Amino acid sequence: MKSRISIFAGVLLLSAAAVLSVEEQETRAEMFKRQHIFLTMKNDSCNGMIKKRKINTKGTPCKASNTFIKATWEAVKDVCGTGGKPTGPNRHSIKPFDVVECIQEYPNAVANNCRYKGTLYTNKNITITCEGGDPVHYVGISNKNSLMISSA
């Protein structure tokens, strides 16, 4: 009888853990927000913000670059609606944004040893991918006539 209770308790515990794990998963829009939106980002804050926002996963190679859009979530989300125009599968912002692009300084480094140098770009239109009216992927910045693709 005790072994049946122990097995039942174990199954119940694993089921609860699985449910919590699924509930804690970020949506693509939440991940975009965490990785790319920061209103007061400064170009000398890349290392701290990438670490704080957990953009690199422990034990994996450092992300080559990451771009922070200096805007509110609402302003960037507007690009998915009236604040953007379609460009293939993506949306191109009508109004410009300031962005900080963080580029890895030491190739082949792994998480926890990642070092970035930030560059501020002002007055740039951004291109993003949207799903269900929310930003889910940062494509890059552009000048008026050309898209400068970023892998971030």
DSSP file (Angstrom, degrees, kcal/mol; ACC not computed):
  #  RESIDUE AA STRUCTURE BP1 BP2  ACC     N-H-->O    O-->H-N    N-H-->O    O-->H-N    TCO  KAPPA ALPHA  PHI   PSI    X-CA   Y-CA   Z-CA
    1    1 A M     >        0   0    0      0, 0.0     4,-1.9     0, 0.0     5,-0.2   0.000 360.0 360.0 360.0 -42.3    0.0    0.0    0.0
    2    2 A K  H  >  +     0   0    0      1,-0.2     4,-2.3     2,-0.2     5,-0.1   0.873 360.0  53.6 -63.3 -36.4    2.8    2.4    0.9
    3    3 A S  H  > S+     0   0    0      2,-0.2     4,-2.5     1,-0.2    -1,-0.2   0.858 106.4  52.6 -68.5 -33.2    4.5    1.8   -2.5
    4    4 A R  H  > S+     0   0    0      2,-0.2     4,-2.6     1,-0.2    -1,-0.2   0.908 110.5  47.6 -65.5 -41.7    1.3    2.7   -4.3
    5    5 A I  H  X S+     0   0    0     -4,-1.9     4,-2.8     2,-0.2    -2,-0.2   0.908 112.3  49.9 -65.1 -41.4    1.0    6.0   -2.4
    6    6 A S  H  X S+     0   0    0     -4,-2.3     4,-2.3     2,-0.2    -2,-0.2   0.910 112.2  47.0 -63.7 -43.0    4.7    6.7   -3.1
    7    7 A I  H  X S+     0   0    0     -4,-2.5     4,-2.5     2,-0.2     5,-0.2   0.932 113.6  48.4 -64.1 -45.4    4.2    6.1   -6.8
    8    8 A F  H  X S+     0   0    0     -4,-2.6     4,-2.6     1,-0.2    -2,-0.2   0.922 112.0  49.2 -60.4 -44.7    1.1    8.2   -6.9
    9    9 A A  H  X S+     0   0    0     -4,-2.8     4,-2.4     1,-0.2    -1,-0.2   0.890 111.3  50.3 -62.6 -39.2    2.9   11.0   -5.1
   10   10 A G  H  X S+     0   0    0     -4,-2.3     4,-2.4     2,-0.2    -2,-0.2   0.915 111.6  46.8 -65.0 -43.8    5.8   10.8   -7.5
   11   11 A V  H  X S+     0   0    0     -4,-2.5     4,-2.4     2,-0.2    -2,-0.2   0.913 112.7  50.4 -63.9 -42.9    3.5   11.0  -10.5
   12   12 A L  H  X S+     0   0    0     -4,-2.6     4,-2.3    -5,-0.2    -2,-0.2   0.912 110.6  49.3 -61.2 -43.5    1.6   13.9   -9.0
   13   13 A L  H  X S+     0   0    0     -4,-2.4     4,-2.2     1,-0.2    -2,-0.2   0.921 112.0  47.7 -63.2 -45.0    4.8   15.8   -8.3
   14   14 A L  H  X S+     0   0    0     -4,-2.4     4,-2.3     1,-0.2    -1,-0.2   0.891 111.1  51.7 -64.2 -38.9    6.1   15.2  -11.9
   15   15 A S  H  X S+     0   0    0     -4,-2.4     4,-2.1     2,-0.2    -2,-0.2   0.913 110.0  48.7 -63.2 -43.0    2.8   16.3  -13.3
   16   16 A A  H  X S+     0   0    0     -4,-2.3     4,-2.4     1,-0.2    -2,-0.2   0.900 111.1  50.6 -63.7 -41.1    2.8   19.5  -11.3
   17   17 A A  H  X S+     0   0    0     -4,-2.2     4,-2.3     1,-0.2    -2,-0.2   0.900 109.7  50.4 -64.1 -40.5    6.4   20.2  -12.3
   18   18 A A  H  X S+     0   0    0     -4,-2.3     4,-2.0     2,-0.2    -2,-0.2   0.906 110.7  49.0 -64.8 -41.5    5.5   19.8  -16.0
   19   19 A V  H  X S+     0   0    0     -4,-2.1     4,-2.2     2,-0.2    -2,-0.2   0.924 112.4  47.8 -64.0 -45.0    2.5   22.1  -15.7
   20   20 A L  H  X S+     0   0    0     -4,-2.4     4,-1.8     1,-0.2    -2,-0.2   0.895 109.5  54.1 -62.7 -39.8    4.7   24.8  -14.0
   21   21 A S  H  X S+     0   0    0     -4,-2.3     4,-0.5     1,-0.2    -1,-0.2   0.917 110.4  45.4 -60.8 -44.6    7.4   24.4  -16.7
   22   22 A V  H >< S+     0   0    0     -4,-2.0     3,-1.0     1,-0.2    -1,-0.2   0.898 111.9  52.3 -66.2 -40.7    4.9   25.0  -19.5
   23   23 A E  H 3< S+     0   0    0     -4,-2.2    -1,-0.2     1,-0.2    -2,-0.2   0.815 107.5  52.6 -66.2 -30.0    3.3   28.0  -17.7
   24   24 A E  H 3< S+     0   0    0     -4,-1.8    -1,-0.2    -5,-0.2    -2,-0.2   0.555  83.1 112.3 -84.5  -7.3    6.7   29.6  -17.2
   25   25 A Q    <<  -     0   0    0     -3,-1.0     2,-0.2    -4,-0.5    -3,-0.0  -0.438  69.1-123.2 -68.3 136.9    7.6   29.4  -20.9
   26   26 A E        -     0   0    0     -2,-0.1     2,-0.1     1,-0.1    -1,-0.1  -0.488  16.9-125.5 -75.6 147.1    7.9   32.8  -22.6
   27   27 A T     >  -     0   0    0     -2,-0.2     4,-2.2     1,-0.1     5,-0.2  -0.439  32.3-105.3 -77.1 167.5    5.8   33.5  -25.6
   28   28 A R  H  > S+     0   0    0      1,-0.2     4,-2.3     2,-0.2     5,-0.1   0.880 123.8  51.9 -63.0 -36.4    7.7   34.7  -28.7
   29   29 A A  H  > S+     0   0    0      2,-0.2     4,-2.4     1,-0.2    -1,-0.2   0.905 109.0  49.4 -67.0 -41.0    6.5   38.3  -28.0
   30   30 A E  H  > S+     0   0    0      2,-0.2     4,-2.3     1,-0.2    -2,-0.2   0.893 111.4  49.5 -64.2 -39.2    7.6   38.1  -24.4
   31   31 A M  H  X S+     0   0    0     -4,-2.2     4,-2.6     2,-0.2     5,-0.2   0.915 109.9  51.2 -65.8 -42.3   11.0   36.9  -25.5
   32   32 A F  H  X S+     0   0    0     -4,-2.3     4,-2.4   103,-0.2     5,-0.4   0.935 110.8  49.1 -57.7 -46.8   11.3   39.7  -28.1
   33   33 A K  H  X S+     0   0    0     -4,-2.4     4,-1.7     1,-0.2    -2,-0.2   0.920 113.1  46.4 -60.2 -45.7   10.4   42.3  -25.4
   34   34 A R  H  < S+     0   0    0     -4,-2.3    -1,-0.2     1,-0.2    -2,-0.2   0.889 120.4  38.5 -64.7 -40.0   13.0   40.9  -23.0
   35   35 A Q  H  < S+     0   0    0     -4,-2.6    -2,-0.2    -5,-0.2    -1,-0.2   0.724 130.3  20.6 -86.1 -21.8   15.8   40.7  -25.6
   36   36 A H  H  < S+     0   0    0     -4,-2.4    33,-4.4    -5,-0.2     2,-0.6   0.564  97.9  81.8-130.5  -8.3   15.1   43.9  -27.6
   37   37 A I  B  <  +a   69   0A   0     -4,-1.7     2,-0.2    -5,-0.4    33,-0.2  -0.901  38.4 138.3-110.7 120.5   13.1   46.6  -25.8
   38   38 A F    >   -     0   0    0     31,-2.4     3,-1.5    -2,-0.6    34,-0.1  -0.700  31.0-162.2-159.2 103.6   14.9   48.9  -23.3
   39   39 A L  T 3  S+     0   0    0      1,-0.3    33,-0.1    31,-0.2    -1,-0.1   0.829  90.9  37.3 -57.9 -39.7   13.9   52.6  -23.3
   40   40 A T  T 3  S+     0   0    0     31,-0.1    -1,-0.3     2,-0.0    30,-0.1   0.106  81.2 148.6-105.3  23.1   17.0   53.9  -21.5
   41   41 A M    <   -     0   0    0     -3,-1.5     2,-0.3    28,-0.1    -3,-0.1  -0.290  29.6-158.4 -60.1 137.5   19.6   51.6  -22.9
   42   42 A K    >   -     0   0    0      1,-0.1     3,-2.0    58,-0.0     4,-0.1  -0.876  26.4-119.4-116.0 152.0   23.1   53.1  -23.2
   43   43 A N  T 3  S+     0   0    0     -2,-0.3    75,-0.8     1,-0.3     3,-0.5   0.707 114.0  54.1 -66.2 -18.1   25.8   51.9  -25.6
   44   44 A D  T 3  S+     0   0    0      1,-0.2    -1,-0.3    73,-0.1     4,-0.2   0.273  95.5  71.0 -96.2  12.7   28.1   51.2  -22.6
   45   45 A S    <>  +     0   0    0     -3,-2.0     4,-2.6     1,-0.1     5,-0.3   0.276  61.7 107.0-108.1   9.1   25.5   48.9  -20.9
   46   46 A C  H  > S+     0   0    0     -3,-0.5     4,-2.7     1,-0.2     5,-0.3   0.927  78.7  47.8 -57.4 -50.8   25.6   46.0  -23.3
   47   47 A N  H  > S+     0   0    0     69,-0.4     4,-1.8     1,-0.2    -1,-0.2   0.931 116.0  43.7 -59.0 -47.6   27.4   43.5  -21.0
   48   48 A G  H  > S+     0   0    0     -4,-0.2     4,-2.9     1,-0.2    -1,-0.2   0.906 116.6  45.0 -65.1 -43.4   25.2   44.3  -18.0
   49   49 A M  H  X S+     0   0    0     -4,-2.6     4,-2.8     2,-0.2    -2,-0.2   0.883 111.3  51.6 -72.6 -37.6   21.9   44.2  -19.8
   50   50 A I  H  <>S+     0   0    0     -4,-2.7     5,-2.3    -5,-0.3     6,-0.5   0.899 116.1  42.7 -65.1 -38.2   22.7   41.1  -21.8
   51   51 A K  H ><5S+     0   0    0     -4,-1.8     3,-1.2    -5,-0.3    -2,-0.2   0.942 115.8  47.6 -70.5 -47.4   23.6   39.3  -18.6
   52   52 A K  H 3<5S+     0   0    0     -4,-2.9    -2,-0.2     1,-0.3    -3,-0.2   0.886 113.9  46.8 -61.5 -40.4   20.6   40.7  -16.6
   53   53 A R  T 3<5S-     0   0    0     -4,-2.8    -1,-0.3    -5,-0.2    -2,-0.2   0.425 107.9-127.9 -84.3   2.2   18.1   39.9  -19.4
   54   54 A K  T < 5 +     0   0    0     -3,-1.2    -3,-0.2    -4,-0.2    -4,-0.1   0.916  52.9 154.2  52.8  51.5   19.6   36.4  -19.7
   55   55 A I      < +     0   0    0     -5,-2.3     2,-0.4    -6,-0.1    -4,-0.1   0.812  59.5  57.3 -79.4 -31.7   20.1   36.6  -23.4
   56   56 A N  S    S-     0   0    0     -6,-0.5     2,-0.4     6,-0.1     6,-0.1  -0.815  83.9-132.8 -99.3 143.2   22.9   34.1  -23.4
   57   57 A T    >   -     0   0    0     -2,-0.4     3,-2.3     4,-0.3    54,-0.4  -0.808  33.0 -98.9 -97.5 132.8   22.4   30.6  -22.1
   58   58 A K  T 3  S+     0   0    0     -2,-0.4    54,-0.1     1,-0.3    -1,-0.1  -0.182 106.3  13.3 -51.5 130.9   25.0   29.2  -19.7
   59   59 A G  T 3  S+     0   0    0     52,-0.4    -1,-0.3     1,-0.3     3,-0.1   0.393 105.6 103.3  85.1  -3.4   27.4   26.9  -21.4
   60   60 A T  S <  S-     0   0    0     -3,-2.3    51,-3.1     1,-0.1    -1,-0.3  -0.695  83.8 -82.4-106.8 162.8   26.4   27.8  -24.9
   61   61 A P  B     -D  110   0B   0      0, 0.0    -4,-0.3     0, 0.0    49,-0.3  -0.294  55.1 -98.9 -60.1 148.2   28.3   30.1  -27.4
   62   62 A C        -     0   0    0     47,-2.5     2,-0.2     1,-0.1    46,-0.2  -0.388  40.7-101.8 -66.0 143.8   27.7   33.8  -26.9
   63   63 A K        -     0   0    0      1,-0.1    -1,-0.1    -3,-0.1     3,-0.1  -0.514  28.8-133.4 -64.3 132.1   25.2   35.4  -29.2
   64   64 A A  S    S-     0   0    0     -2,-0.2    40,-3.0     1,-0.2     2,-0.3   0.854  78.5  -8.9 -61.0 -37.0   27.2   37.3  -31.8
   65   65 A S  E     - B   0 103A   0     38,-0.2     2,-0.3    86,-0.2    38,-0.2  -0.990  55.7-166.6-156.5 158.6   25.1   40.4  -31.5
   66   66 A N  E     - B   0 102A   0     36,-2.1    36,-3.1    -2,-0.3     2,-0.5  -0.972  12.8-149.0-149.3 137.6   21.9   41.7  -29.9
   67   67 A T  E     - B   0 101A   0     85,-0.4     2,-0.5    -2,-0.3    34,-0.2  -0.921   3.9-157.3-113.4 132.5   20.1   45.0  -30.6
   68   68 A F  E     - B   0 100A   0     32,-2.8    32,-2.6    -2,-0.5     2,-0.6  -0.921  11.7-143.7-105.9 129.0   18.1   47.0  -28.1
   69   69 A I  E     -aB  37  99A   0    -33,-4.4   -31,-2.4    -2,-0.5     2,-1.8  -0.821  12.3-138.3 -92.0 124.8   15.4   49.3  -29.3
   70   70 A K        +     0   0    0     28,-2.7    28,-0.5    -2,-0.6     2,-0.3  -0.577  69.3  85.8 -85.5  80.0   15.2   52.5  -27.2
   71   71 A A  S    S-     0   0    0     -2,-1.8   -32,-0.2    26,-0.1     2,-0.2  -0.955  81.2 -84.1-162.3 172.1   11.5   52.7  -27.1
   72   72 A T     >  -     0   0    0     -2,-0.3     4,-1.9   -34,-0.1     5,-0.2  -0.486  39.7-113.3 -82.7 161.2    8.4   51.5  -25.2
   73   73 A W  H  > S+     0   0    0      1,-0.2     4,-3.0     2,-0.2     5,-0.2   0.905 118.3  54.5 -57.4 -43.1    6.8   48.2  -25.9
   74   74 A E  H  > S+     0   0    0      1,-0.2     4,-1.7     2,-0.2    -1,-0.2   0.892 106.1  50.8 -61.9 -41.3    3.7   50.0  -27.2
   75   75 A A  H  4 S+     0   0    0      2,-0.2     4,-0.4     1,-0.2    -1,-0.2   0.900 115.2  42.1 -65.0 -40.5    5.8   52.1  -29.7
   76   76 A V  H >< S+     0   0    0     -4,-1.9     3,-1.4     1,-0.2     4,-0.5   0.904 111.4  55.1 -73.1 -40.7    7.5   49.0  -31.1
   77   77 A K  H >< S+     0   0    0     -4,-3.0     3,-1.6     1,-0.3     4,-0.3   0.835  96.9  66.8 -59.3 -32.5    4.2   47.0  -31.1
   78   78 A D  G ><>S+     0   0    0     -4,-1.7     5,-2.4     1,-0.3     3,-1.6   0.759  86.4  69.1 -61.5 -24.9    2.6   49.9  -33.2
   79   79 A V  G < 5S+     0   0    0     -3,-1.4    -1,-0.3    -4,-0.4    -2,-0.2   0.802  92.4  59.6 -63.2 -27.5    5.0   48.9  -36.0
   80   80 A C  G < 5S+     0   0    0     -3,-1.6    -1,-0.3    -4,-0.5    -2,-0.2   0.589 120.7  22.6 -75.3  -9.5    2.9   45.7  -36.3
   81   81 A G  T X 5S-     0   0    0     -3,-1.6     3,-1.4    -4,-0.3    -3,-0.1   0.113 133.6 -21.0-122.1-123.6   -0.1   47.9  -37.0
   82   82 A T  T 3 5S+     0   0    0      1,-0.3    -3,-0.2    -2,-0.0    -4,-0.1   0.655 125.1  66.5 -72.0 -15.6   -0.5   51.5  -38.3
   83   83 A G  T 3 <S+     0   0    0     -5,-2.4    11,-2.7    -6,-0.1    12,-0.6   0.353 103.3  48.8 -87.1   7.3    3.1   52.5  -37.4
   84   84 A G  E <   -E   93   0C   0     -3,-1.4     9,-0.2    -6,-0.4    43,-0.1  -0.939  66.8-141.5-141.5 163.8    4.5   50.1  -39.9
   85   85 A K  E     -E   92   0C   0      7,-2.4     7,-3.0    -2,-0.3     2,-0.1  -0.966  35.4 -99.8-126.0 146.5    4.3   49.1  -43.5
   86   86 A P  E     +E   91   0C   0      0, 0.0     2,-0.3     0, 0.0     5,-0.2  -0.356  33.0 178.2 -66.8 139.3    4.6   45.6  -44.9
   87   87 A T  E >   -E   90   0C   0      3,-2.5     3,-1.7     1,-0.2     4,-0.0  -0.756  67.1 -62.8-136.7  87.8    7.9   44.5  -46.5
   88   88 A G  T 3  S-     0   0    0     -2,-0.3    -1,-0.2     1,-0.3     0, 0.0  -0.541 118.7 -15.4  66.2-130.6    7.4   40.9  -47.5
   89   89 A P  T 3  S+     0   0    0      0, 0.0    41,-0.5     0, 0.0    -1,-0.3   0.493 131.5  69.1 -81.5  -1.0    6.8   38.9  -44.4
   90   90 A N  E <  S-E   87   0C   0     -3,-1.7    -3,-2.5    39,-0.1     2,-0.4  -0.460  75.9-122.1-111.1 179.0    8.0   41.7  -42.1
   91   91 A R  E     -EF  86 128C   0     37,-3.1    37,-2.5    -5,-0.2     2,-0.5  -0.990  16.0-152.3-126.5 135.5    7.0   45.2  -41.1
   92   92 A H  E     -EF  85 127C   0     -7,-3.0    -7,-2.4    -2,-0.4    35,-0.2  -0.916  26.0-116.1-108.7 128.3    9.1   48.3  -41.6
   93   93 A S  E     -E   84   0C   0     33,-3.0    -9,-0.3    -2,-0.5     4,-0.1  -0.339  12.6-155.8 -67.4 142.1    8.6   51.2  -39.1
   94   94 A I  S    S+     0   0    0    -11,-2.7    -1,-0.1     2,-0.1   -10,-0.1   0.880  83.5  51.2 -80.0 -43.2    7.3   54.5  -40.5
   95   95 A K  S    S-     0   0    0    -12,-0.6    31,-0.4     1,-0.1     2,-0.1  -0.708  93.5-113.6 -94.3 147.5    8.9   56.5  -37.6
   96   96 A P        -     0   0    0      0, 0.0     2,-0.3     0, 0.0    29,-0.3  -0.384  27.6-160.4 -78.5 159.1   12.5   56.1  -36.8
   97   97 A F  E     - C   0 124A   0     27,-3.4    27,-3.1    -2,-0.1     2,-0.4  -0.890  19.7-120.0-128.5 159.2   13.9   54.7  -33.5
   98   98 A D  E     -     0   0A   0    -28,-0.5   -28,-2.7    -2,-0.3     2,-0.3  -0.869  37.2-175.8 -95.1 139.4   17.2   54.9  -31.7
   99   99 A V  E     -BC  69 121A   0     22,-2.7    22,-3.2    -2,-0.4     2,-0.5  -0.963  23.5-143.8-134.8 153.0   18.8   51.5  -31.2
  100  100 A V  E     -BC  68 120A   0    -32,-2.6   -32,-2.8    -2,-0.3     2,-0.6  -0.976  16.4-157.4-115.4 118.6   21.9   50.2  -29.5
  101  101 A E  E     -BC  67 119A   0     18,-2.8    18,-2.1    -2,-0.5     2,-0.6  -0.862   3.7-157.8 -98.0 123.2   23.6   47.3  -31.3
  102  102 A C  E     -BC  66 118A   0    -36,-3.1   -36,-2.1    -2,-0.6     2,-0.4  -0.897   9.7-168.4-103.3 117.4   25.8   45.1  -29.0
  103  103 A I  E     -BC  65 117A   0     14,-2.6    14,-2.5    -2,-0.6   -38,-0.2  -0.899  27.5-110.9-111.1 133.8   28.5   43.2  -30.9
  104  104 A Q  E     - C   0 116A   0    -40,-3.0    12,-0.3    -2,-0.4   -40,-0.1  -0.385  22.2-160.0 -62.3 132.5   30.5   40.4  -29.3
  105  105 A E  S    S+     0   0    0     10,-3.3    -1,-0.1     1,-0.2    11,-0.1   0.799  78.6  44.2 -85.2 -30.9   34.1   41.4  -28.9
  106  106 A Y  S >  S-     0   0    0      9,-0.6     3,-1.3     7,-0.1    -1,-0.2  -0.878  81.6-142.5-121.9  99.4   35.7   37.9  -28.5
  107  107 A P  T 3  S+     0   0    0      0, 0.0     3,-0.1     0, 0.0    -2,-0.0  -0.194  83.2  25.2 -57.1 150.5   34.4   35.3  -31.0
  108  108 A N  T 3  S+     0   0    0      1,-0.2     2,-0.1   -46,-0.2   -44,-0.0   0.514  85.4 140.9  71.9   8.4   34.0   31.8  -29.8
  109  109 A A    <   -     0   0    0     -3,-1.3   -47,-2.5     6,-0.1     2,-0.3  -0.435  44.6-133.6 -73.0 156.3   33.4   32.8  -26.2
  110  110 A V  B >   -D   61   0B   0    -49,-0.3     3,-2.2     1,-0.2   -52,-0.1  -0.772  37.8 -69.1-110.8 160.1   30.8   31.0  -24.2
  111  111 A A  T 3  S+     0   0    0    -51,-3.1   -52,-0.4   -54,-0.4    -1,-0.2  -0.047 121.8  33.0 -48.1 147.0   28.1   32.4  -21.9
  112  112 A N  T 3  S+     0   0    0    -54,-0.1    -1,-0.3    -3,-0.1   -54,-0.1   0.124 118.1  59.2  81.9 -13.2   29.4   34.0  -18.7
  113  113 A N  S <  S+     0   0    0     -3,-2.2     2,-0.3    -7,-0.0    -2,-0.2   0.099  76.1 128.5-120.8  19.3   32.5   35.1  -20.6
  114  114 A C        -     0   0    0     -5,-0.1     2,-0.4   -67,-0.1   -63,-0.1  -0.570  35.5-173.1 -79.3 135.8   30.7   37.1  -23.2
  115  115 A R        -     0   0    0     -2,-0.3   -10,-3.3    -9,-0.2    -9,-0.6  -0.999   4.2-168.9-131.7 134.2   31.9   40.7  -23.8
  116  116 A Y  E     -C  104   0A   0     -2,-0.4     2,-0.5   -12,-0.3   -69,-0.4  -0.903  17.1-150.1-126.6 149.8   30.1   43.2  -26.0
  117  117 A K  E     -C  103   0A   0    -14,-2.5   -14,-2.6    -2,-0.3     2,-0.3  -0.981  24.1-144.9-115.1 129.2   30.8   46.6  -27.4
  118  118 A G  E     -C  102   0A   0    -75,-0.8     2,-0.4    -2,-0.5   -16,-0.2  -0.725  12.8-168.2-100.5 144.4   27.7   48.8  -28.0
  119  119 A T  E     -C  101   0A   0    -18,-2.1   -18,-2.8    -2,-0.3     2,-0.5  -0.998  16.3-139.5-128.1 129.1   27.1   51.3  -30.8
  120  120 A L  E     -C  100   0A   0     -2,-0.4     2,-0.5   -20,-0.2   -20,-0.2  -0.762  15.2-169.5 -88.9 127.5   24.2   53.8  -30.7
  121  121 A Y  E     -C   99   0A   0    -22,-3.2   -22,-2.7    -2,-0.5     2,-0.3  -0.981  11.5-157.6-114.5 125.7   22.4   54.3  -34.0
  122  122 A T  E     +     0   0A   0     -2,-0.5   -24,-0.2   -24,-0.2   -25,-0.0  -0.758  62.7   9.6-106.3 150.4   20.0   57.3  -34.0
  123  123 A N  E    S+     0   0A   0     -2,-0.3     2,-0.4     1,-0.2    -1,-0.2   0.892  84.6 150.2  58.3  47.4   17.0   58.0  -36.2
  124  124 A K  E     -C   97   0A   0    -27,-3.1   -27,-3.4    -3,-0.3     2,-0.3  -0.897  45.6-128.3-114.4 139.7   16.8   54.6  -37.9
  125  125 A N  E     - G   0 142C   0     17,-1.3    17,-2.1    -2,-0.4     2,-0.3  -0.622  28.9-145.3 -78.3 144.7   13.8   52.7  -39.2
  126  126 A I  E     - G   0 141C   0    -31,-0.4   -33,-3.0    -2,-0.3     2,-0.4  -0.796   6.4-148.1-111.9 155.0   13.5   49.2  -37.9
  127  127 A T  E     +FG  92 140C   0     13,-2.8    12,-2.4    -2,-0.3    13,-1.7  -0.992  26.1 167.3-121.9 129.1   12.3   46.0  -39.6
  128  128 A I  E     -FG  91 138C   0    -37,-2.5   -37,-3.1    -2,-0.4     2,-0.4  -0.887  33.9-120.7-134.9 163.3   10.6   43.4  -37.4
  129  129 A T  E     - G   0 137C   0      8,-2.7     7,-3.1    -2,-0.3     8,-1.4  -0.904  31.1-160.6-104.1 137.6    8.5   40.3  -37.8
  130  130 A C  E     - G   0 135C   0    -41,-0.5     2,-0.4    -2,-0.4   -53,-0.0  -0.892  13.2-173.0-120.3 148.8    5.0   40.3  -36.2
  131  131 A E  E >  S- G   0 134C   0      3,-2.6     3,-1.8    -2,-0.3  -102,-0.1  -0.982  78.1  -8.1-137.6 127.6    2.6   37.5  -35.2
  132  132 A G  T 3  S-     0   0    0     -2,-0.4    -1,-0.0     1,-0.3   -52,-0.0   0.806 130.7 -54.3  58.8  30.7   -0.9   38.2  -34.0
  133  133 A G  T 3  S+     0   0    0      1,-0.3    -1,-0.3   -53,-0.1   -53,-0.2   0.502 117.8 106.3  83.0   4.5   -0.1   41.9  -33.8
  134  134 A D  E <  S-G  131   0C   0     -3,-1.8    -3,-2.6   -54,-0.1    -1,-0.3  -0.910  75.4-110.9-117.3 144.5    3.0   41.5  -31.6
  135  135 A P  E     +G  130   0C   0      0, 0.0    -5,-0.3     0, 0.0  -103,-0.2  -0.517  40.8 162.8 -67.0 136.6    6.7   41.8  -32.5
  136  136 A V  E     +     0   0C   0     -7,-3.1     2,-0.3     1,-0.3    -6,-0.2   0.488  59.3  32.1-131.7 -12.6    8.4   38.4  -32.4
  137  137 A H  E     -G  129   0C   0     -8,-1.4    -8,-2.7  -105,-0.0     2,-0.6  -0.967  63.7-139.5-152.2 132.0   11.7   38.9  -34.3
  138  138 A Y  E     +G  128   0C   0     -2,-0.3   -10,-0.2    14,-0.3     3,-0.1  -0.818  21.7 176.3 -90.1 122.1   14.1   41.7  -34.8
  139  139 A V  E     -     0   0C   0    -12,-2.4    11,-2.3    -2,-0.6     2,-0.3   0.886  46.2 -87.4 -93.3 -48.5   15.3   41.8  -38.4
  140  140 A G  E     -GH 127 149C   0    -13,-1.7   -13,-2.8     9,-0.2    -1,-0.3  -0.983  34.7 -77.7 165.6-175.2   17.4   45.0  -38.5
  141  141 A I  E     -GH 126 148C   0      7,-1.4     7,-3.1    -2,-0.3     2,-0.3  -0.735  39.5-165.5-110.9 163.8   17.7   48.7  -39.0
  142  142 A S  E     -GH 125 147C   0    -17,-2.1   -17,-1.3    -2,-0.3     5,-0.2  -0.989  20.9-131.8-148.2 157.3   17.8   50.6  -42.3
  143  143 A N        -     0   0    0      3,-2.0     5,-0.1    -2,-0.3   -19,-0.0  -0.335  58.5 -81.6 -88.2-176.0   18.5   53.8  -43.9
  144  144 A K  S    S+     0   0    0      1,-0.2     3,-0.1    -2,-0.1   -20,-0.0   0.858 126.6  25.9 -60.6 -35.3   15.9   55.2  -46.2
  145  145 A N  S    S+     0   0    0      1,-0.2     2,-0.4     2,-0.0    -1,-0.2   0.582 119.3  44.8-108.9 -11.0   16.9   53.1  -49.2
  146  146 A S        -     0   0    0      2,-0.0    -3,-2.0    -3,-0.0     2,-0.5  -0.993  66.4-130.3-143.4 143.4   18.6   50.0  -47.8
  147  147 A L  E     -H  142   0C   0     -2,-0.4     2,-0.9    -5,-0.2    -5,-0.3  -0.759  13.9-154.8 -88.8 127.9   18.0   47.5  -45.1
  148  148 A M  E     -H  141   0C   0     -7,-3.1    -7,-1.4    -2,-0.5     2,-0.1  -0.857  21.7-145.0-101.8  97.0   21.0   46.8  -42.8
  149  149 A I  E     -H  140   0C   0     -2,-0.9     2,-0.4    -9,-0.2    -9,-0.2  -0.360  14.4-165.0 -68.2 137.2   20.3   43.2  -41.7
  150  150 A S        -     0   0    0    -11,-2.3   -83,-0.0    -2,-0.1    -1,-0.0  -0.955  21.9-143.0-120.3 143.1   21.3   42.4  -38.1
  151  151 A S              0   0    0     -2,-0.4   -86,-0.2     1,-0.2   -87,-0.1   0.384 360.0 360.0 -83.5   6.3   21.5   38.9  -36.8
  152  152 A A              0   0    0    -13,-0.1   -85,-0.4   -88,-0.1   -14,-0.3   0.457 360.0 360.0 -88.9 360.0   20.2   40.1  -33.5
